[in-house]
Amino acid sequence: MALDRAGADDAFTNREPTDPSHVFGGWLVATALHACALTVEARLPCSLHASFVVGGTPGEPVVYTVERTRDGSSFSTRRVVASQARGPVLVLTADFHADEEGVEYAAPPLGVAPAADGLPAGRYDNPMFDSRDVPPTGVVPHARQAWFRAREPLGDDPLVHRLALAMLTDFGPTRAAREPHAHLSDDGRRQSVSLDHSVWFHRPARVDDWLLSELVPVSTGGGRGLAMGTVRTEAGTLVASFAQEVLLRERRPG
């Protein structure tokens, strides 16, 4: 997610080349959020709302052009357009907020999950994140849980942890939205891609410690689906909520 300036004011490009086979949406969201953060002082992201315009082109650099929408007394707002040669691939709006005291409440978890270390590698285990799938309990229909942890230590910069947290929230929502439809588990029976993605950061978290992602499908219909999720620490502390709308079309014979 490292960025270099791209010449123009508040324009940045990724330092490392994009993946030669696939541009992962979570990486694109997190890197766009990083571009926004480079234009904000003394405030951390508290929410983001992203629209996936078209699929990214693998192996091609991405340019992130940031608009400094507003700096208020408590919040800053930024808008960024991520572009490649074909044009915009992602548009993201992010809000930033300085920590302050406030009344505390958090919704309870779906249930008690077994410890990550006792589970085998999961569906979303990858070079950046360890992941462990939690066996479904059936307490909440179609709900799924998975543990995630960055494979390498991420240091103590809270921004880095929020960027990594934003990235891991894109593991699983598309699958969660189609979970009620067992016949769509076959790739050949469906067209399913992310349309938009939102994250709300509630509390600090270390992403190089185990975090539990919980996902529940909310609605499908009209060629779209919606899944909502939460991220919690091993102690059960709610650190983030997220939502994703997906394209969900059934491929019919012929």
C-alpha positions in Angstrom: 0.0 0.0 0.0 3.0 2.3 -0.1 2.6 5.4 -2.4 4.8 7.9 -4.1 3.7 11.3 -5.4 2.7 11.3 -9.0 3.8 14.9 -9.9 0.5 16.8 -9.4 -0.6 18.1 -6.1 -2.4 15.4 -4.0 -1.9 12.8 -6.7 -0.1 9.5 -5.8 0.8 6.2 -7.5 1.5 2.8 -6.0 5.2 2.1 -5.3 5.0 -1.6 -5.9 3.5 -3.0 -9.2 0.0 -4.2 -9.0 -0.6 -8.0 -8.9 0.1 -9.4 -12.4 -3.0 -11.7 -12.3 -5.7 -9.8 -10.3 -6.3 -6.4 -8.7 -7.9 -7.3 -5.4 -10.6 -4.8 -4.4 -9.6 -4.7 -0.8 -6.1 -3.7 -1.7 -7.5 -1.0 -4.0 -9.8 0.3 -1.2 -7.0 0.3 1.4 -4.5 2.0 -0.9 -7.0 4.7 -1.9 -7.7 5.3 1.8 -3.9 5.7 2.3 -3.8 8.3 -0.5 -6.5 10.3 1.4 -4.7 9.9 4.7 -1.5 11.5 3.2 -3.4 14.8 2.9 -4.8 14.8 6.5 -2.9 15.7 9.7 -3.5 14.4 13.2 -6.7 12.5 12.3 -7.3 8.8 11.6 -10.0 7.5 9.2 -13.3 6.8 10.8 -15.3 5.6 7.7 -15.0 5.0 4.0 -17.4 4.5 1.2 -16.1 3.1 -2.1 -17.7 2.4 -5.5 -16.0 -0.1 -7.8 -16.3 1.4 -11.3 -14.7 -1.3 -13.4 -12.3 -4.1 -12.7 -8.7 -3.0 -12.3 -6.1 -4.0 -15.0 -3.5 -6.4 -13.5 0.1 -5.3 -13.6 -0.8 -1.6 -14.5 0.0 1.3 -12.1 -2.9 3.1 -10.4 -3.0 6.9 -9.9 -4.9 8.2 -6.9 -6.1 11.8 -7.2 -7.3 13.2 -4.0 -9.8 16.1 -3.5 -9.5 17.9 -0.1 -13.3 18.2 0.3 -13.3 19.8 3.8 -11.4 20.2 7.0 -13.7 21.0 9.9 -13.1 21.5 13.6 -13.6 17.8 14.3 -13.7 16.0 10.9 -11.9 16.0 7.6 -13.5 14.7 4.4 -11.6 13.5 1.3 -12.6 12.1 -2.1 -10.2 10.1 -4.2 -10.5 8.8 -7.8 -8.2 5.8 -8.5 -7.5 5.6 -12.3 -5.7 3.5 -14.8 -5.2 3.9 -18.6 -8.9 2.9 -19.2 -10.1 5.6 -16.7 -11.5 5.5 -13.2 -11.6 2.1 -11.5 -12.6 3.2 -8.0 -14.1 6.3 -6.4 -13.8 6.5 -2.6 -14.9 9.0 0.0 -13.3 8.9 3.5 -13.9 10.8 6.8 -11.2 11.4 9.4 -11.7 12.2 13.0 -9.5 13.0 16.0 -10.1 10.7 19.0 -12.4 12.0 21.6 -14.3 10.8 24.7 -17.9 9.4 24.2 -20.5 7.0 25.6 -19.7 3.4 24.8 -21.9 0.6 23.4 -21.3 -2.3 21.1 -23.6 -4.9 19.7 -22.9 -8.4 21.0 -21.2 -11.0 18.8 -23.1 -13.7 16.9 -21.7 -16.4 19.2 -18.5 -17.7 20.8 -16.0 -18.8 18.1 -13.3 -21.4 18.8 -9.7 -20.1 19.0 -8.0 -19.4 15.7 -4.9 -21.4 16.6 -6.9 -24.6 16.8 -8.4 -24.3 13.3 -6.9 -25.3 9.9 -6.0 -22.7 7.2 -9.2 -21.3 5.7 -10.6 -20.3 2.4 -9.0 -16.8 2.4 -5.6 -17.8 3.7 -3.2 -15.8 1.5 0.4 -14.4 1.4 -0.7 -11.3 3.3 -3.0 -12.7 5.9 -3.3 -15.9 7.9 -7.0 -17.0 7.9 -8.9 -19.6 9.7 -12.6 -20.6 8.9 -14.9 -21.1 11.9 -17.3 -24.0 11.4 -20.9 -22.6 11.0 -23.1 -22.9 14.0 -26.5 -22.3 12.4 -27.5 -19.9 15.2 -27.9 -17.1 12.7 -29.0 -18.3 9.2 -26.2 -18.3 6.6 -23.8 -16.4 9.0 -20.1 -17.1 8.5 -17.1 -16.3 10.7 -13.3 -16.3 10.0 -10.2 -15.3 11.8 -7.6 -13.1 10.1 -4.1 -11.9 11.1 -1.4 -10.1 9.2 1.5 -12.5 8.5 4.1 -9.9 9.4 4.4 -7.4 12.3 2.9 -4.1 11.2 4.6 -1.8 13.7 2.8 0.7 15.9 1.5 3.3 13.4 -2.3 3.2 13.9 -2.9 4.3 10.3 -1.2 1.2 9.0 -3.4 -1.0 11.1 -6.6 0.8 9.8 -5.4 0.4 6.2 -4.8 -3.4 6.8 -8.2 -3.6 8.5 -9.9 -2.0 5.5 -8.2 -4.5 3.2 -9.3 -7.6 5.2 -12.9 -6.5 5.2 -13.1 -7.4 1.5 -12.4 -11.1 2.1 -15.8 -12.8 2.0 -18.6 -10.4 1.5 -19.4 -11.4 -2.1 -19.5 -15.1 -1.0 -21.7 -14.1 2.0 -24.3 -12.4 -0.2 -24.8 -15.5 -2.2 -24.7 -17.9 0.8 -28.5 -18.4 0.9 -28.4 -19.8 -2.7 -26.5 -23.1 -2.6 -26.9 -23.7 -6.4 -24.7 -20.5 -7.0 -21.7 -22.1 -5.3 -20.7 -23.2 -8.8 -18.7 -20.4 -10.5 -20.3 -21.4 -13.8 -23.8 -20.7 -12.5 -23.3 -17.1 -11.5 -22.0 -13.7 -12.2 -20.9 -12.2 -8.9 -18.6 -9.1 -8.4 -18.3 -6.3 -5.8 -20.2 -3.1 -6.6 -19.5 -0.9 -3.5 -18.0 -1.2 -0.1 -18.2 0.7 3.2 -16.3 0.4 6.4 -16.8 2.1 9.8 -13.8 2.1 12.2 -15.1 2.1 15.8 -12.0 1.4 17.9 -8.3 0.8 17.6 -7.1 -2.7 16.7 -3.9 -4.5 15.9 -4.2 -6.4 12.7 -1.1 -8.4 13.5 -3.2 -10.0 16.2 -6.1 -12.4 15.5 -9.3 -10.6 14.5 -12.7 -12.3 13.9 -14.7 -11.3 10.8 -18.5 -12.1 11.0 -20.6 -11.8 7.9 -24.4 -12.1 7.4 -26.3 -11.9 4.1 -29.0 -9.2 4.4 -30.9 -9.3 1.1 -30.7 -10.5 -2.5 -32.9 -9.6 -5.4 -33.0 -7.6 -8.6 -29.5 -8.8 -9.6 -27.9 -7.5 -6.5 -27.1 -8.7 -3.0 -26.0 -7.1 0.3 -23.9 -8.5 3.1 -23.0 -6.8 6.4 -20.2 -7.7 8.7 -18.3 -6.9 11.9 -14.7 -7.3 13.0 -13.8 -8.1 16.6 -10.7 -8.8 18.7 -10.0 -12.1 20.4 -11.5 -10.6 23.5 -14.7 -9.8 21.6 -14.2 -6.0 21.3 -16.0 -4.6 18.3 -13.5 -2.7 16.2 -15.2 -2.2 12.8 -18.4 -2.7 10.9 -18.6 -3.1 7.1 -21.1 -3.6 4.3 -20.8 -4.6 0.7 -23.3 -4.6 -2.2 -22.6 -7.1 -5.0 -23.8 -7.9 -8.5 -25.5 -11.3 -8.2 -26.8 -12.7 -11.5 -27.7 -16.3 -12.2 -26.4 -17.7 -15.5 -29.1 -19.6 -17.3 -28.5 -22.3 -19.9 -28.1 -20.8 -23.4 
